[in-house]
Amino acid sequence: MEFDWTSEQRSRYAETLASVREVFPPDEAPATGHYDRKRWQQLGERGLLGLSVPVPYGGRGLGALDTARLTEALGYGCAETGLVFGASAHLFACAMPIAHFGTEDTRRHVLPGMCAGQLVAGNAMTEAEAGSDVSRLTTTAQRVPGGWRLNGEKTFVSNGPAADVFVTYACTDAKAGPFANTGFVVDRSAAGLSVGEPFGKMGLSQCPAGTVRFDDCFVPDDRVLGEEGQGGTIFQHSMDWERTCLFAGYLGLADRLIEKCVAHVRGRRQSGRRLSGFQAVSHRIAEMKLRTESARLLLYRACWEIDRGLPSALSVSLSKLAVSEGVLQSALDAVRIFGGRGYQSAEGIEAALRDAVPSVLFSGTSEIQRELVARELGL
């Protein structure tokens, strides 16, 4: 077993972190409104929107482990966690399905712009009544000459209000069981597609999310992902990338919280003593570190298995569960360590807590991950 990075990997991480900090200086207050195109293109110019996309289509061609490591650098260096999340959803839930399952024409038409930051992509999978059960989609696609007609509504579409292109899934044969759904790539300009206003949200404020509706929306055959009925498999493939690499950004957030807490308790005095001298405080930070490093190892292992084509379902679910629950608890611990200052917005601690809360909900709730783990154990 090897627990070290190569010199090339270390250099790549350092260069990525430095380039992220050029755009997001540590002493600059993070934006609270939705990201703008300038910010998005700056990520594209630094290669962060196409980390795992093959080189011929404008990406950097990295595997899951190297991609996770650089996403971690983005999450550590950028305090705008909503932007980190939006960029990751764009890459792992949209670009990767297109890269692996899209037609050659779709890849060449869409991926270079997505990698460069010229296009924003939204993953339109979730439905109001289906939740995490992707076998119960009510959005339908009916075959017509030259393509398909989509009808239905998606919700919680991350990047949706800003997106230029959508990856979506619809039922093409309700009687086909696991082969009922099919994936599609749909341009925002497609007739019959309408985008709702951004939701008001608790956290991840930089990333707009909303509804997308299809009303007899025509999608040509060359915009189908894979084969008819392959949607479930394609979505699961994208979830493996999302549940690992996207959550590497949250490892970066966890590291940032630990760093801020250590600096705070070393400099803050209470009752004539530094806060770091109180065991209740130092032990809380030790637990934050334990959770983060444990989750990191699980995430790296899951990515290692993905890169080698090994069965990874158990590792992926364990990783997602550990990272999301860990960063949520660590963010709450950080608020307690900072006390009243942690409750104020100036320190950025309460924002980190609000950004951490949805991590236990999207990409499959923690309860879903536990169910998947139990299933892998044969329970």
KOLPA-419023 format. One line per 8 residues: number of its first residue (from 1); their letters; for each residue x, y negated, z negated of C-alpha. Coordinates in pm, whole numbers, plus 50000, padded with zeros to 5 digits. Layout:
<vomars>
NUM> a> X:Y:Z ~ ...;
</vomars>
This chain:
<vomars>
1> mefdwtse> 50000:50000:50000 ~ 50117:49648:50080 ~ 50004:49350:49872 ~ 50204:49074:50037 ~ 50149:48855:50340 ~ 50402:48839:50621 ~ 50600:48519:50673 ~ 50384:48448:50979;
9> qrsryaet> 50064:48487:50776 ~ 50196:48263:50498 ~ 50298:47997:50748 ~ 49960:48015:50920 ~ 49781:47967:50586 ~ 50001:47672:50489 ~ 49954:47507:50829 ~ 49577:47557:50813;
17> lasvrevf> 49551:47415:50462 ~ 49762:47114:50558 ~ 49551:47046:50867 ~ 49229:47077:50665 ~ 49360:46825:50412 ~ 49436:46583:50693 ~ 49065:46571:50765 ~ 48949:46608:50403;
25> ppdeapat> 49202:46436:50174 ~ 49177:46573:49817 ~ 49136:46221:49674 ~ 48847:46137:49907 ~ 48489:46187:49786 ~ 48316:46455:49997 ~ 48030:46350:50220 ~ 47686:46443:50091;
33> ghydrkrw> 47488:46395:50412 ~ 47478:46630:50709 ~ 47802:46673:50899 ~ 47847:46475:51219 ~ 47992:46582:51555 ~ 48326:46419:51479 ~ 48374:46638:51172 ~ 48263:46945:51366;
41> qqlgergl> 48501:46879:51654 ~ 48788:46825:51410 ~ 48735:47180:51285 ~ 48730:47301:51645 ~ 49052:47118:51728 ~ 49220:47301:51440 ~ 49104:47638:51564 ~ 48873:47700:51270;
49> lglsvpvp> 48557:47756:51476 ~ 48706:48037:51683 ~ 48939:48224:51447 ~ 48815:48572:51536 ~ 48698:48504:51894 ~ 48916:48666:52164 ~ 49176:48436:52316 ~ 49035:48450:52674;
57> yggrglga> 48719:48278:52547 ~ 48892:47996:52359 ~ 48947:48165:52022 ~ 49256:48271:51831 ~ 49194:48645:51848 ~ 49254:48715:51477 ~ 49132:49023:51295 ~ 48897:49014:50998;
65> ldtarlte> 49171:48999:50731 ~ 49363:48712:50891 ~ 49036:48534:50966 ~ 48926:48566:50603 ~ 49256:48427:50481 ~ 49225:48113:50692 ~ 48858:48070:50602 ~ 48975:48087:50242;
73> algygcae> 49215:47800:50317 ~ 48925:47600:50464 ~ 48713:47661:50154 ~ 49000:47564:49927 ~ 49101:47251:50114 ~ 48755:47121:50203 ~ 48523:47016:49921 ~ 48231:46989:50166;
81> tglvfgas> 48119:47348:50110 ~ 47810:47297:50325 ~ 48034:47225:50624 ~ 48249:47530:50546 ~ 47932:47739:50532 ~ 47792:47593:50854 ~ 48118:47655:51040 ~ 48131:48013:50912;
89> ahlfacam> 47769:48086:51006 ~ 47842:47945:51351 ~ 48144:48173:51393 ~ 48044:48499:51226 ~ 47667:48515:51281 ~ 47670:48365:51632 ~ 48007:48365:51807 ~ 48102:48718:51705;
97> piahfgte> 47782:48885:51837 ~ 47826:48694:52163 ~ 48195:48790:52185 ~ 48125:49159:52128 ~ 47786:49207:52293 ~ 47717:48914:52526 ~ 47739:48938:52904 ~ 48057:48812:53063;
105> dtrrhvlp> 47872:48512:53201 ~ 47732:48423:52857 ~ 48073:48458:52693 ~ 48238:48226:52944 ~ 47949:47982:52939 ~ 47912:47951:52561 ~ 48217:48064:52363 ~ 48482:47810:52476;
113> gmcagqlv> 48254:47523:52377 ~ 48171:47689:52045 ~ 48539:47741:51964 ~ 48634:47386:52062 ~ 48360:47226:51853 ~ 48172:47096:52155 ~ 47874:47321:52075 ~ 47700:47406:51749;
121> agnamtea> 47533:47745:51711 ~ 47247:47849:51483 ~ 47159:48201:51370 ~ 46781:48237:51404 ~ 46705:48569:51235 ~ 46518:48505:50909 ~ 46138:48489:50910 ~ 45913:48362:50634;
129> eagsdvsr> 45742:48696:50571 ~ 46027:48933:50657 ~ 46300:48800:50427 ~ 46589:49045:50420 ~ 46387:49319:50592 ~ 46496:49284:50952 ~ 46278:49580:51050 ~ 45965:49367:51003;
137> ltttaqrv> 46023:49084:51249 ~ 45707:48930:51388 ~ 45881:48729:51660 ~ 45820:48920:51983 ~ 45983:48935:52324 ~ 45787:49061:52622 ~ 45950:49157:52949 ~ 45865:48939:53249;
145> pggwrlng> 46026:48918:53593 ~ 46390:48819:53546 ~ 46388:48812:53168 ~ 46179:48785:52851 ~ 45915:48563:52689 ~ 45978:48495:52320 ~ 45703:48399:52074 ~ 45736:48341:51701;
153> ektfvsng> 45902:48129:51438 ~ 46230:48157:51249 ~ 46315:47981:50926 ~ 46624:47898:50719 ~ 46819:47859:51043 ~ 47156:47726:50928 ~ 47282:47454:51165 ~ 46939:47477:51330;
161> paadvfvt> 46853:47106:51349 ~ 47195:47031:51500 ~ 47241:47344:51712 ~ 47293:47350:52088 ~ 47251:47726:52116 ~ 47081:47994:51908 ~ 47140:48362:51850 ~ 46804:48517:51772;
169> yactdaka> 46636:48854:51738 ~ 46286:48964:51839 ~ 46077:49278:51846 ~ 46071:49430:52195 ~ 45907:49763:52106 ~ 45724:49793:51774 ~ 45709:50174:51808 ~ 46082:50221:51856;
177> gpfantgf> 46173:50232:51486 ~ 46538:50130:51438 ~ 46551:50033:51806 ~ 46257:49791:51789 ~ 46458:49468:51800 ~ 46673:49301:52063 ~ 46920:49013:52040 ~ 46911:48702:52259;
185> vvdrsaag> 47116:48388:52321 ~ 46891:48086:52377 ~ 46989:47732:52475 ~ 46828:47450:52281 ~ 46710:47306:52611 ~ 46506:47618:52696 ~ 46141:47539:52766 ~ 45919:47652:52479;
193> lsvgepfg> 46187:47617:52210 ~ 46125:47359:51938 ~ 46333:47274:51633 ~ 46189:47156:51302 ~ 46313:46882:51073 ~ 46596:46964:50827 ~ 46487:47115:50495 ~ 46558:46944:50166;
201> kmglsqcp> 46794:47180:49982 ~ 46950:47228:49641 ~ 47303:47262:49775 ~ 47518:47301:50085 ~ 47396:46952:50170 ~ 47634:46900:50462 ~ 47477:47189:50658 ~ 47132:47115:50804;
209> agtvrfdd> 46882:47402:50805 ~ 46529:47426:50937 ~ 46282:47618:51151 ~ 46301:47718:51516 ~ 45987:47806:51708 ~ 45949:47996:52036 ~ 45631:47940:52238 ~ 45646:48144:52558;
217> cfvpddrv> 46016:48065:52565 ~ 46178:48224:52870 ~ 46518:48390:52824 ~ 46688:48537:53134 ~ 46818:48893:53133 ~ 47180:48781:53131 ~ 47124:48621:52790 ~ 47035:48951:52621;
225> lgeegqgg> 47289:49073:52365 ~ 47388:49432:52435 ~ 47104:49657:52543 ~ 46733:49641:52474 ~ 46670:49783:52127 ~ 47027:49730:52009 ~ 46942:49423:51802 ~ 46956:49598:51465;
233> tifqhsmd> 47304:49733:51533 ~ 47428:49397:51659 ~ 47287:49214:51360 ~ 47453:49459:51121 ~ 47782:49409:51303 ~ 47754:49033:51251 ~ 47660:49088:50885 ~ 47982:49280:50823;
241> wertclfa> 48177:48975:50943 ~ 47953:48731:50759 ~ 47945:48914:50426 ~ 48324:48924:50422 ~ 48482:48637:50612 ~ 48216:48376:50536 ~ 48248:48449:50166 ~ 48623:48402:50184;
249> gylgladr> 48532:48032:50190 ~ 48375:48081:49848 ~ 48701:48232:49722 ~ 48861:47903:49821 ~ 48594:47718:49624 ~ 48656:47943:49321 ~ 49030:47873:49338 ~ 48960:47500:49354;
257> liekcvah> 48736:47520:49047 ~ 49001:47707:48847 ~ 49262:47451:48948 ~ 49040:47161:48841 ~ 48954:47327:48511 ~ 49319:47397:48426 ~ 49417:47037:48499 ~ 49121:46909:48295;
265> vrgrrqsg> 49185:47112:47980 ~ 49557:47036:47985 ~ 49492:46663:47991 ~ 49176:46635:47779 ~ 49200:46616:47399 ~ 48927:46692:47147 ~ 48956:46678:46766 ~ 49323:46594:46802;
273> rrlsgfqa> 49402:46898:47018 ~ 49427:46964:47388 ~ 49124:47154:47515 ~ 49358:47424:47644 ~ 49444:47506:47283 ~ 49089:47619:47209 ~ 49058:47992:47265 ~ 48693:47959:47371;
281> vshriaem> 48807:47734:47655 ~ 49120:47923:47766 ~ 48939:48257:47762 ~ 48661:48116:47977 ~ 48916:48012:48238 ~ 49085:48352:48212 ~ 48750:48514:48297 ~ 48711:48280:48594;
289> klrtesar> 49051:48396:48720 ~ 48968:48763:48660 ~ 48643:48740:48857 ~ 48806:48557:49145 ~ 49104:48790:49183 ~ 48886:49101:49153 ~ 48650:48971:49421 ~ 48945:48874:49641;
297> lllyracw> 49083:49229:49639 ~ 48743:49372:49727 ~ 48703:49125:50012 ~ 49051:49194:50150 ~ 48987:49568:50138 ~ 48657:49530:50325 ~ 48831:49322:50594 ~ 49114:49577:50615;
305> eidrglps> 48858:49851:50678 ~ 48681:49644:50944 ~ 49010:49584:51125 ~ 49081:49955:51133 ~ 48733:50059:51240 ~ 48679:50251:50917 ~ 48341:50297:50746 ~ 48308:49971:50553;
313> alsvslsk> 47946:49947:50435 ~ 48028:50014:50070 ~ 48325:49779:50058 ~ 48138:49503:50240 ~ 47844:49510:49998 ~ 48069:49530:49691 ~ 48272:49239:49823 ~ 47974:49018:49896;
321> lavsegvl> 47823:49094:49557 ~ 48145:49028:49367 ~ 48227:48702:49544 ~ 47879:48549:49525 ~ 47801:48645:49166 ~ 48157:48558:49062 ~ 48166:48210:49212 ~ 47822:48130:49070;
329> qsaldavr> 47929:48225:48718 ~ 48260:48044:48756 ~ 48087:47727:48873 ~ 47861:47741:48567 ~ 48167:47797:48348 ~ 48332:47492:48506 ~ 48031:47277:48415 ~ 48060:47395:48054;
337> ifggrgyq> 48434:47330:48044 ~ 48391:46976:48176 ~ 48093:46917:47948 ~ 47905:46595:48018 ~ 48152:46504:48293 ~ 48070:46832:48464 ~ 47705:46733:48471 ~ 47789:46402:48639;
345> saegieaa> 47831:46391:49015 ~ 48164:46206:49014 ~ 48371:46513:48927 ~ 48220:46733:49199 ~ 48162:47017:48953 ~ 47783:47003:48959 ~ 47795:46999:49340 ~ 48003:47318:49335;
353> lrdavpsv> 47739:47481:49116 ~ 47460:47380:49353 ~ 47664:47509:49649 ~ 47729:47839:49472 ~ 47365:47918:49392 ~ 47256:48006:49749 ~ 47549:48248:49788 ~ 47352:48508:49592;
361> lfsgtsei> 47057:48466:49832 ~ 47175:48443:50193 ~ 47338:48725:50391 ~ 47132:48965:50184 ~ 47049:48891:49820 ~ 47248:49039:49534 ~ 46962:49282:49480 ~ 46989:49396:49842;
369> qrelvare> 47365:49445:49801 ~ 47311:49659:49492 ~ 47057:49864:49684 ~ 47305:49913:49968 ~ 47575:50018:49722 ~ 47337:50267:49561 ~ 47250:50406:49903 ~ 47617:50451:49991;
377> lgl> 47661:50642:49665 ~ 47382:50877:49765 ~ 47130:50750:49508;
</vomars>
